[in-house]
Amino acid sequence: MSVVEIASKEIFTRVLAEKPGELVLDADSLVLGRLASIVAKLLSLGVKVHVVNVEKAVLTGDKKRVINGYKLLFNVKTHKNPYRHGIRRPRNPVTLFKRTVRNMLPKDPNQRLKMLKNVKAYIGLPPEFKDSVIVKAVDLSITTRKAFKYITLAELAKALGWNPRV
């Protein structure tokens, strides 16, 4: 495994120059929204994107405020059968990440579904990516920003009811 740390704008120039079929991104300590926008742009260029360590991505802001913002829709009631027609909120880090990416894709359902099939997110580093080159966008990291309050995607998922398997 070799990690290449480059700026986010260099990812696009590398993709346009080399035309890789797949790209592996490391989400460790990267801001979720900024990472999701990069992934959405790569999907629009036709690249398959694998995101590893997705549970270590961070959301900036006060911990209680972020959790309460995500928990808002848990209290929405419906007159219909809630098991069939209720609001379904993602609870694990992979689906939270994919939902964030999905909301940044074009609204056309066919195009959106085609693009969404090309993104895969993983908790941790799967064995099939041990030998591949992993790209990390340095300028999206929480360490380069002056955000002192942040929460990881794993902490948010646990607060929403996700039970990680040990």
PyRosetta script that sets phi, psi and omega in degrees:
from pyrosetta import init, pose_from_sequence

init()
pose = pose_from_sequence("MSVVEIASKEIFTRVLAEKPGELVLDADSLVLGRLASIVAKLLSLGVKVHVVNVEKAVLTGDKKRVINGYKLLFNVKTHKNPYRHGIRRPRNPVTLFKRTVRNMLPKDPNQRLKMLKNVKAYIGLPPEFKDSVIVKAVDLSITTRKAFKYITLAELAKALGWNPRV")
pose.set_psi(1, 125.8)
pose.set_omega(1, 175.5)
pose.set_phi(2, -126.0)
pose.set_psi(2, 127.2)
pose.set_omega(2, -178.7)
pose.set_phi(3, -98.9)
pose.set_psi(3, 125.7)
pose.set_omega(3, 178.0)
pose.set_phi(4, -107.0)
pose.set_psi(4, 117.9)
pose.set_omega(4, -179.9)
pose.set_phi(5, -98.7)
pose.set_psi(5, 114.3)
pose.set_omega(5, 179.9)
pose.set_phi(6, -136.0)
pose.set_psi(6, 167.5)
pose.set_omega(6, 177.0)
pose.set_phi(7, -74.3)
pose.set_psi(7, 155.3)
pose.set_omega(7, -175.2)
pose.set_phi(8, -65.2)
pose.set_psi(8, -32.4)
pose.set_omega(8, 179.3)
pose.set_phi(9, -70.9)
pose.set_psi(9, -27.4)
pose.set_omega(9, 178.0)
pose.set_phi(10, -72.6)
pose.set_psi(10, -21.4)
pose.set_omega(10, 176.7)
pose.set_phi(11, -61.9)
pose.set_psi(11, -43.8)
pose.set_omega(11, -178.2)
pose.set_phi(12, -67.9)
pose.set_psi(12, -40.1)
pose.set_omega(12, 178.7)
pose.set_phi(13, -67.0)
pose.set_psi(13, -35.0)
pose.set_omega(13, 177.5)
pose.set_phi(14, -67.6)
pose.set_psi(14, -41.2)
pose.set_omega(14, -179.8)
pose.set_phi(15, -66.0)
pose.set_psi(15, -43.8)
pose.set_omega(15, -179.3)
pose.set_phi(16, -68.4)
pose.set_psi(16, -31.5)
pose.set_omega(16, -179.3)
pose.set_phi(17, -79.7)
pose.set_psi(17, -46.2)
pose.set_omega(17, -173.4)
pose.set_phi(18, -90.8)
pose.set_psi(18, -22.3)
pose.set_omega(18, -176.4)
pose.set_phi(19, 50.6)
pose.set_psi(19, 59.2)
pose.set_omega(19, 178.3)
pose.set_phi(20, -75.4)
pose.set_psi(20, 149.7)
pose.set_omega(20, 177.5)
pose.set_phi(21, -76.7)
pose.set_psi(21, -33.5)
pose.set_omega(21, -178.1)
pose.set_phi(22, -135.2)
pose.set_psi(22, 152.9)
pose.set_omega(22, 178.8)
pose.set_phi(23, -138.8)
pose.set_psi(23, 133.7)
pose.set_omega(23, 179.3)
pose.set_phi(24, -107.9)
pose.set_psi(24, 120.6)
pose.set_omega(24, 179.9)
pose.set_phi(25, -110.3)
pose.set_psi(25, 143.3)
pose.set_omega(25, 175.9)
pose.set_phi(26, -101.1)
pose.set_psi(26, 125.2)
pose.set_omega(26, -176.7)
pose.set_phi(27, -96.2)
pose.set_psi(27, 9.5)
pose.set_omega(27, -176.2)
pose.set_phi(28, -62.7)
pose.set_psi(28, 117.9)
pose.set_omega(28, 178.7)
pose.set_phi(29, 58.9)
pose.set_psi(29, 28.4)
pose.set_omega(29, 174.6)
pose.set_phi(30, -98.0)
pose.set_psi(30, 148.2)
pose.set_omega(30, 179.6)
pose.set_phi(31, -72.0)
pose.set_psi(31, 130.1)
pose.set_omega(31, -171.0)
pose.set_phi(32, -59.1)
pose.set_psi(32, -50.6)
pose.set_omega(32, -176.5)
pose.set_phi(33, -64.6)
pose.set_psi(33, -39.5)
pose.set_omega(33, 179.3)
pose.set_phi(34, -68.1)
pose.set_psi(34, -40.0)
pose.set_omega(34, 177.1)
pose.set_phi(35, -65.4)
pose.set_psi(35, -42.1)
pose.set_omega(35, -179.2)
pose.set_phi(36, -64.4)
pose.set_psi(36, -35.7)
pose.set_omega(36, 178.6)
pose.set_phi(37, -69.2)
pose.set_psi(37, -35.7)
pose.set_omega(37, 175.8)
pose.set_phi(38, -65.0)
pose.set_psi(38, -43.6)
pose.set_omega(38, 179.6)
pose.set_phi(39, -63.4)
pose.set_psi(39, -42.3)
pose.set_omega(39, 179.4)
pose.set_phi(40, -62.5)
pose.set_psi(40, -40.0)
pose.set_omega(40, 178.3)
pose.set_phi(41, -66.2)
pose.set_psi(41, -40.7)
pose.set_omega(41, 177.9)
pose.set_phi(42, -64.8)
pose.set_psi(42, -37.8)
pose.set_omega(42, 177.7)
pose.set_phi(43, -64.7)
pose.set_psi(43, -36.2)
pose.set_omega(43, 178.5)
pose.set_phi(44, -69.4)
pose.set_psi(44, -22.5)
pose.set_omega(44, 175.9)
pose.set_phi(45, -84.2)
pose.set_psi(45, -4.8)
pose.set_omega(45, 176.4)
pose.set_phi(46, 90.0)
pose.set_psi(46, 22.1)
pose.set_omega(46, -178.9)
pose.set_phi(47, -98.8)
pose.set_psi(47, 138.2)
pose.set_omega(47, 171.6)
pose.set_phi(48, -80.3)
pose.set_psi(48, 130.9)
pose.set_omega(48, -174.4)
pose.set_phi(49, -119.0)
pose.set_psi(49, 128.9)
pose.set_omega(49, 173.1)
pose.set_phi(50, -112.4)
pose.set_psi(50, 125.9)
pose.set_omega(50, -179.8)
pose.set_phi(51, -112.7)
pose.set_psi(51, 119.6)
pose.set_omega(51, 180.0)
pose.set_phi(52, -105.2)
pose.set_psi(52, 160.7)
pose.set_omega(52, -178.0)
pose.set_phi(53, 55.7)
pose.set_psi(53, 42.6)
pose.set_omega(53, -175.1)
pose.set_phi(54, -68.7)
pose.set_psi(54, -22.9)
pose.set_omega(54, -180.0)
pose.set_phi(55, -72.6)
pose.set_psi(55, -13.9)
pose.set_omega(55, -179.6)
pose.set_phi(56, -95.1)
pose.set_psi(56, 2.1)
pose.set_omega(56, 174.6)
pose.set_phi(57, -68.2)
pose.set_psi(57, 152.4)
pose.set_omega(57, -174.2)
pose.set_phi(58, -120.2)
pose.set_psi(58, 152.9)
pose.set_omega(58, 171.6)
pose.set_phi(59, -115.2)
pose.set_psi(59, 130.7)
pose.set_omega(59, -178.3)
pose.set_phi(60, -84.8)
pose.set_psi(60, 149.6)
pose.set_omega(60, 179.4)
pose.set_phi(61, 125.7)
pose.set_psi(61, 172.1)
pose.set_omega(61, 178.8)
pose.set_phi(62, -65.0)
pose.set_psi(62, 138.3)
pose.set_omega(62, -174.5)
pose.set_phi(63, -58.9)
pose.set_psi(63, -47.8)
pose.set_omega(63, -178.2)
pose.set_phi(64, -64.6)
pose.set_psi(64, -39.3)
pose.set_omega(64, -178.4)
pose.set_phi(65, -66.6)
pose.set_psi(65, -41.1)
pose.set_omega(65, 179.3)
pose.set_phi(66, -65.3)
pose.set_psi(66, -45.3)
pose.set_omega(66, -179.3)
pose.set_phi(67, -64.6)
pose.set_psi(67, -44.0)
pose.set_omega(67, 179.2)
pose.set_phi(68, -64.5)
pose.set_psi(68, -33.8)
pose.set_omega(68, 177.1)
pose.set_phi(69, -64.7)
pose.set_psi(69, -38.7)
pose.set_omega(69, 178.5)
pose.set_phi(70, -76.5)
pose.set_psi(70, -27.5)
pose.set_omega(70, -178.8)
pose.set_phi(71, -82.5)
pose.set_psi(71, -6.4)
pose.set_omega(71, -176.1)
pose.set_phi(72, -55.7)
pose.set_psi(72, -44.5)
pose.set_omega(72, -174.7)
pose.set_phi(73, -79.7)
pose.set_psi(73, -3.8)
pose.set_omega(73, 174.9)
pose.set_phi(74, -70.5)
pose.set_psi(74, -23.5)
pose.set_omega(74, -176.6)
pose.set_phi(75, -93.4)
pose.set_psi(75, 1.8)
pose.set_omega(75, -179.3)
pose.set_phi(76, -74.4)
pose.set_psi(76, 129.8)
pose.set_omega(76, 180.0)
pose.set_phi(77, -103.7)
pose.set_psi(77, 160.8)
pose.set_omega(77, 178.7)
pose.set_phi(78, -136.5)
pose.set_psi(78, 152.5)
pose.set_omega(78, 177.8)
pose.set_phi(79, -81.6)
pose.set_psi(79, -16.7)
pose.set_omega(79, -179.9)
pose.set_phi(80, -88.6)
pose.set_psi(80, -176.0)
pose.set_omega(80, 178.7)
pose.set_phi(81, -66.1)
pose.set_psi(81, 113.9)
pose.set_omega(81, -175.0)
pose.set_phi(82, -67.7)
pose.set_psi(82, -21.0)
pose.set_omega(82, 179.3)
pose.set_phi(83, -75.8)
pose.set_psi(83, -25.0)
pose.set_omega(83, 178.8)
pose.set_phi(84, -99.5)
pose.set_psi(84, -35.9)
pose.set_omega(84, -171.0)
pose.set_phi(85, -119.1)
pose.set_psi(85, 10.2)
pose.set_omega(85, -177.1)
pose.set_phi(86, -75.1)
pose.set_psi(86, 168.6)
pose.set_omega(86, 176.9)
pose.set_phi(87, -78.4)
pose.set_psi(87, 127.6)
pose.set_omega(87, 179.7)
pose.set_phi(88, -104.7)
pose.set_psi(88, 118.4)
pose.set_omega(88, 179.7)
pose.set_phi(89, -104.4)
pose.set_psi(89, 135.3)
pose.set_omega(89, 175.6)
pose.set_phi(90, -68.0)
pose.set_psi(90, 145.2)
pose.set_omega(90, -177.5)
pose.set_phi(91, -121.5)
pose.set_psi(91, -21.7)
pose.set_omega(91, -179.9)
pose.set_phi(92, -99.9)
pose.set_psi(92, 158.0)
pose.set_omega(92, -173.3)
pose.set_phi(93, -59.7)
pose.set_psi(93, -34.8)
pose.set_omega(93, -178.7)
pose.set_phi(94, -65.3)
pose.set_psi(94, -47.1)
pose.set_omega(94, -178.6)
pose.set_phi(95, -73.4)
pose.set_psi(95, -30.3)
pose.set_omega(95, 173.5)
pose.set_phi(96, -62.7)
pose.set_psi(96, -42.3)
pose.set_omega(96, 178.6)
pose.set_phi(97, -67.2)
pose.set_psi(97, -45.2)
pose.set_omega(97, -177.9)
pose.set_phi(98, -66.3)
pose.set_psi(98, -32.2)
pose.set_omega(98, 176.6)
pose.set_phi(99, -67.8)
pose.set_psi(99, -38.2)
pose.set_omega(99, 177.4)
pose.set_phi(100, -63.9)
pose.set_psi(100, -42.3)
pose.set_omega(100, 178.0)
pose.set_phi(101, -66.8)
pose.set_psi(101, -41.9)
pose.set_omega(101, -178.0)
pose.set_phi(102, -59.2)
pose.set_psi(102, -38.6)
pose.set_omega(102, -179.4)
pose.set_phi(103, -71.9)
pose.set_psi(103, -11.2)
pose.set_omega(103, 177.4)
pose.set_phi(104, -100.1)
pose.set_psi(104, -0.3)
pose.set_omega(104, 179.9)
pose.set_phi(105, -88.9)
pose.set_psi(105, 165.8)
pose.set_omega(105, 177.8)
pose.set_phi(106, -59.6)
pose.set_psi(106, 153.0)
pose.set_omega(106, -174.0)
pose.set_phi(107, -80.1)
pose.set_psi(107, -11.6)
pose.set_omega(107, 177.6)
pose.set_phi(108, -64.3)
pose.set_psi(108, 121.2)
pose.set_omega(108, -172.5)
pose.set_phi(109, -61.2)
pose.set_psi(109, -39.9)
pose.set_omega(109, -178.5)
pose.set_phi(110, -67.4)
pose.set_psi(110, -45.2)
pose.set_omega(110, -179.7)
pose.set_phi(111, -66.8)
pose.set_psi(111, -40.1)
pose.set_omega(111, -179.2)
pose.set_phi(112, -64.0)
pose.set_psi(112, -44.2)
pose.set_omega(112, -179.1)
pose.set_phi(113, -65.9)
pose.set_psi(113, -39.4)
pose.set_omega(113, 178.9)
pose.set_phi(114, -62.8)
pose.set_psi(114, -41.9)
pose.set_omega(114, 179.8)
pose.set_phi(115, -70.8)
pose.set_psi(115, -39.3)
pose.set_omega(115, -176.6)
pose.set_phi(116, -67.1)
pose.set_psi(116, -25.1)
pose.set_omega(116, 177.0)
pose.set_phi(117, -71.4)
pose.set_psi(117, -17.0)
pose.set_omega(117, -177.9)
pose.set_phi(118, -93.0)
pose.set_psi(118, 4.7)
pose.set_omega(118, 176.7)
pose.set_phi(119, -114.6)
pose.set_psi(119, 131.7)
pose.set_omega(119, 177.0)
pose.set_phi(120, -127.0)
pose.set_psi(120, 136.1)
pose.set_omega(120, 179.0)
pose.set_phi(121, -121.2)
pose.set_psi(121, 143.7)
pose.set_omega(121, -176.0)
pose.set_phi(122, -132.7)
pose.set_psi(122, 143.9)
pose.set_omega(122, 171.8)
pose.set_phi(123, -88.1)
pose.set_psi(123, 121.0)
pose.set_omega(123, -176.4)
pose.set_phi(124, 80.2)
pose.set_psi(124, -163.6)
pose.set_omega(124, 179.7)
pose.set_phi(125, -113.8)
pose.set_psi(125, 109.1)
pose.set_omega(125, 179.9)
pose.set_phi(126, -66.7)
pose.set_psi(126, 155.0)
pose.set_omega(126, -177.8)
pose.set_phi(127, -62.6)
pose.set_psi(127, -27.2)
pose.set_omega(127, -177.6)
pose.set_phi(128, -71.4)
pose.set_psi(128, -13.2)
pose.set_omega(128, 178.7)
pose.set_phi(129, -106.2)
pose.set_psi(129, 12.0)
pose.set_omega(129, -179.4)
pose.set_phi(130, -64.7)
pose.set_psi(130, -34.4)
pose.set_omega(130, -175.8)
pose.set_phi(131, -98.2)
pose.set_psi(131, -3.6)
pose.set_omega(131, -175.0)
pose.set_phi(132, -90.1)
pose.set_psi(132, 165.1)
pose.set_omega(132, 178.1)
pose.set_phi(133, -83.5)
pose.set_psi(133, 125.2)
pose.set_omega(133, -178.0)
pose.set_phi(134, -108.9)
pose.set_psi(134, 128.3)
pose.set_omega(134, -177.6)
pose.set_phi(135, -97.6)
pose.set_psi(135, 134.2)
pose.set_omega(135, 176.0)
pose.set_phi(136, -126.2)
pose.set_psi(136, 124.3)
pose.set_omega(136, 179.2)
pose.set_phi(137, -82.0)
pose.set_psi(137, 111.1)
pose.set_omega(137, -173.5)
pose.set_phi(138, -69.9)
pose.set_psi(138, -38.4)
pose.set_omega(138, -174.5)
pose.set_phi(139, -75.0)
pose.set_psi(139, -8.9)
pose.set_omega(139, 176.3)
pose.set_phi(140, -92.1)
pose.set_psi(140, -1.5)
pose.set_omega(140, -174.4)
pose.set_phi(141, -73.3)
pose.set_psi(141, 150.1)
pose.set_omega(141, 178.8)
pose.set_phi(142, -71.1)
pose.set_psi(142, -22.2)
pose.set_omega(142, -178.8)
pose.set_phi(143, -73.2)
pose.set_psi(143, -23.2)
pose.set_omega(143, 178.6)
pose.set_phi(144, -86.8)
pose.set_psi(144, -9.7)
pose.set_omega(144, -179.1)
pose.set_phi(145, -105.5)
pose.set_psi(145, 161.1)
pose.set_omega(145, 179.0)
pose.set_phi(146, -97.8)
pose.set_psi(146, 47.5)
pose.set_omega(146, 177.3)
pose.set_phi(147, -99.1)
pose.set_psi(147, 108.0)
pose.set_omega(147, -178.0)
pose.set_phi(148, -85.6)
pose.set_psi(148, -26.7)
pose.set_omega(148, -179.9)
pose.set_phi(149, -101.5)
pose.set_psi(149, 118.8)
pose.set_omega(149, 175.9)
pose.set_phi(150, -155.5)
pose.set_psi(150, 164.8)
pose.set_omega(150, -180.0)
pose.set_phi(151, -137.1)
pose.set_psi(151, 140.3)
pose.set_omega(151, 178.3)
pose.set_phi(152, -80.0)
pose.set_psi(152, 162.2)
pose.set_omega(152, -179.6)
pose.set_phi(153, -67.1)
pose.set_psi(153, -30.8)
pose.set_omega(153, 177.5)
pose.set_phi(154, -67.6)
pose.set_psi(154, -40.8)
pose.set_omega(154, 177.9)
pose.set_phi(155, -64.7)
pose.set_psi(155, -40.8)
pose.set_omega(155, 177.8)
pose.set_phi(156, -64.0)
pose.set_psi(156, -43.2)
pose.set_omega(156, -179.5)
pose.set_phi(157, -64.0)
pose.set_psi(157, -39.7)
pose.set_omega(157, 177.3)
pose.set_phi(158, -64.7)
pose.set_psi(158, -37.2)
pose.set_omega(158, 178.4)
pose.set_phi(159, -68.9)
pose.set_psi(159, -27.4)
pose.set_omega(159, 179.1)
pose.set_phi(160, -85.4)
pose.set_psi(160, -8.4)
pose.set_omega(160, 176.5)
pose.set_phi(161, 115.9)
pose.set_psi(161, 10.0)
pose.set_omega(161, 178.8)
pose.set_phi(162, -75.2)
pose.set_psi(162, 135.0)
pose.set_omega(162, 179.0)
pose.set_phi(163, -113.4)
pose.set_psi(163, 100.6)
pose.set_omega(163, -178.0)
pose.set_phi(164, -71.0)
pose.set_psi(164, 138.1)
pose.set_omega(164, 176.3)
pose.set_phi(165, -81.2)
pose.set_psi(165, 137.9)
pose.set_omega(165, -177.0)
pose.set_phi(166, -87.4)
pose.dump_pdb("model.pdb")
